[in-house]
Amino acid sequence: MASGCFRSRFDPRVTVGVCVIDDVQGRVFADGYTRGHSQPRTHRGHDAKFPGMAITYALMQRLEELVESDPQRVQIIKKARVTKVNKEGNKVTGVSYEFGGEECSIDGVVVLATGGYAADFGDTSLLKKHRPDTFDLASTNGTHATGDGLKMLMEIGGNGIDLDKVQVHPTGLVDPKDPDSKWKFLAAEGVYS
Ligand SMILES: Cc1cc2nc3c(=O)[nH]c(=O)nc-3n(C[C@H](O)[C@H](O)[C@H](O)COP(=O)(O)OP(=O)(O)OC[C@H]3O[C@@H](n4cnc5c(N)ncnc54)[C@H](O)[C@@H]3O)c2cc1C
């Protein structure tokens, strides 16, 4: 980690991101409040990039460097859809996935990072099950947020926790060409703070 990296008082996960970005691109973010925060947990970029974008780009850049420099260790498979977490007994052994119309599998340590389920409007919707009051609202989530990883883990005996904790944001931008669209663009806290 870079020498300029600091430990957050309030969210160690964010601090890791800050340290990494500082390490990779020499950028540091300041703490701040926005609406509804009881603690300062907003990081702002020093340049024009949104902090989330800056952090994500820096991590992707570093990962792509590792693919080049250490291909035995790091490989990226794009456009793959993970369908199942495989296990033997109580031990997770890898995942199955669809790639180019084929069923594939790979063994090894699994870290699932498939995001949330607030755009899960299908028959097996976790949103419908745990927050039916929000099911008919528009969503500002990406269409990928269908809870795939959660469902895969539940299929092999995992328990979900806090699945009713879904944030409902009060403001969104309506596309005048498609006002009834289920998908809206978030009008974030900056609009009213
Ligand atoms: C409109 C909006 C604004 C936000 N603003 C902020 C903000 O200002 N600050 C902040 O801190 N947070 C913000 N958030 C929250 C933040 O974006 C999320 O908490 C964060 O992106 C979640 O990261 P993640 O890696 O868990 O999931 P994601 O970023 O959702 O990534 C999940 C990835 O998994 C992939 N995936 C899903 N299923 C599969 C599958 N079966 N096989 C293979 N790949 C799969 C998806 O394609 C996606 O690339 C915002 C969220 C939204 C929707």
The ligand as a MOL file (V3000), in Angstrom:
LIG
                    3D

  0  0  0     0  0            999 V3000
M  V30 BEGIN CTAB
M  V30 COUNTS 53 58 0 0 0
M  V30 BEGIN ATOM
M  V30 1 C -27.9120 4.4460 -9.3900 0
M  V30 2 C -26.9530 4.0260 -8.3130 0
M  V30 3 C -26.1160 4.9560 -7.7280 0
M  V30 4 C -25.2110 4.5880 -6.7310 0
M  V30 5 N -24.3990 5.5340 -6.1940 0
M  V30 6 C -23.4970 5.1760 -5.2710 0
M  V30 7 C -22.5940 6.1260 -4.7080 0
M  V30 8 O -22.6260 7.2990 -5.0380 0
M  V30 9 N -21.6930 5.7070 -3.7890 0
M  V30 10 C -21.6290 4.4060 -3.3990 0
M  V30 11 O -20.7760 4.0670 -2.5820 0
M  V30 12 N -22.4630 3.4810 -3.9230 0
M  V30 13 C -23.3840 3.8260 -4.8310 0
M  V30 14 N -24.2410 2.8950 -5.3390 0
M  V30 15 C -24.1460 1.5210 -4.8440 0
M  V30 16 C -23.0060 0.7950 -5.5420 0
M  V30 17 O -23.0360 1.0360 -6.9400 0
M  V30 18 C -23.1650 -0.6960 -5.2970 0
M  V30 19 O -23.2830 -0.9170 -3.9090 0
M  V30 20 C -21.9490 -1.4350 -5.8310 0
M  V30 21 O -21.7780 -1.2150 -7.2040 0
M  V30 22 C -22.1270 -2.9190 -5.5950 0
M  V30 23 O -20.9410 -3.5300 -6.0500 0
M  V30 24 P -20.8820 -5.0510 -6.3070 0
M  V30 25 O -19.5020 -5.3250 -6.8180 0
M  V30 26 O -21.3820 -5.7810 -5.1070 0
M  V30 27 O -21.9510 -5.3460 -7.4470 0
M  V30 28 P -22.0910 -4.7170 -8.9430 0
M  V30 29 O -21.3170 -3.4480 -9.1070 0
M  V30 30 O -23.5510 -4.7040 -9.1980 0
M  V30 31 O -21.3620 -5.8220 -9.8070 0
M  V30 32 C -21.9090 -7.1030 -9.9830 0
M  V30 33 C -21.3100 -7.6800 -11.2400 0
M  V30 34 O -21.6340 -9.0830 -11.3130 0
M  V30 35 C -22.0440 -9.3880 -12.6230 0
M  V30 36 N -22.9460 -10.5390 -12.5580 0
M  V30 37 C -24.1890 -10.6070 -11.9880 0
M  V30 38 N -24.6820 -11.8460 -12.1050 0
M  V30 39 C -23.7310 -12.5660 -12.7480 0
M  V30 40 C -23.6500 -13.9310 -13.1480 0
M  V30 41 N -24.6540 -14.8220 -12.9400 0
M  V30 42 N -22.5310 -14.3490 -13.7860 0
M  V30 43 C -21.5120 -13.4920 -14.0190 0
M  V30 44 N -21.5210 -12.1920 -13.6530 0
M  V30 45 C -22.6220 -11.7530 -13.0250 0
M  V30 46 C -22.7420 -8.1250 -13.1260 0
M  V30 47 O -22.7710 -8.0950 -14.5470 0
M  V30 48 C -21.8560 -7.0400 -12.5310 0
M  V30 49 O -20.7670 -6.7420 -13.3750 0
M  V30 50 C -25.1450 3.2350 -6.3230 0
M  V30 51 C -25.9750 2.2910 -6.9290 0
M  V30 52 C -26.8800 2.6810 -7.8990 0
M  V30 53 C -27.7680 1.6360 -8.5400 0
M  V30 END ATOM
M  V30 BEGIN BOND
M  V30 1 1 1 2
M  V30 2 1 2 3
M  V30 3 2 2 52
M  V30 4 2 3 4
M  V30 5 1 4 5
M  V30 6 1 4 50
M  V30 7 2 5 6
M  V30 8 1 6 7
M  V30 9 1 6 13
M  V30 10 2 7 8
M  V30 11 1 7 9
M  V30 12 1 9 10
M  V30 13 2 10 11
M  V30 14 1 10 12
M  V30 15 2 12 13
M  V30 16 1 13 14
M  V30 17 1 14 15
M  V30 18 1 14 50
M  V30 19 1 15 16
M  V30 20 1 16 17
M  V30 21 1 16 18
M  V30 22 1 18 19
M  V30 23 1 18 20
M  V30 24 1 20 21
M  V30 25 1 20 22
M  V30 26 1 22 23
M  V30 27 1 23 24
M  V30 28 2 24 25
M  V30 29 1 24 26
M  V30 30 1 24 27
M  V30 31 1 27 28
M  V30 32 2 28 29
M  V30 33 1 28 30
M  V30 34 1 28 31
M  V30 35 1 31 32
M  V30 36 1 32 33
M  V30 37 1 33 34
M  V30 38 1 33 48
M  V30 39 1 34 35
M  V30 40 1 35 36
M  V30 41 1 35 46
M  V30 42 1 36 37
M  V30 43 1 36 45
M  V30 44 2 37 38
M  V30 45 1 38 39
M  V30 46 1 39 40
M  V30 47 2 39 45
M  V30 48 1 40 41
M  V30 49 2 40 42
M  V30 50 1 42 43
M  V30 51 2 43 44
M  V30 52 1 44 45
M  V30 53 1 46 47
M  V30 54 1 46 48
M  V30 55 1 48 49
M  V30 56 2 50 51
M  V30 57 1 51 52
M  V30 58 1 52 53
M  V30 END BOND
M  V30 END CTAB
M  END
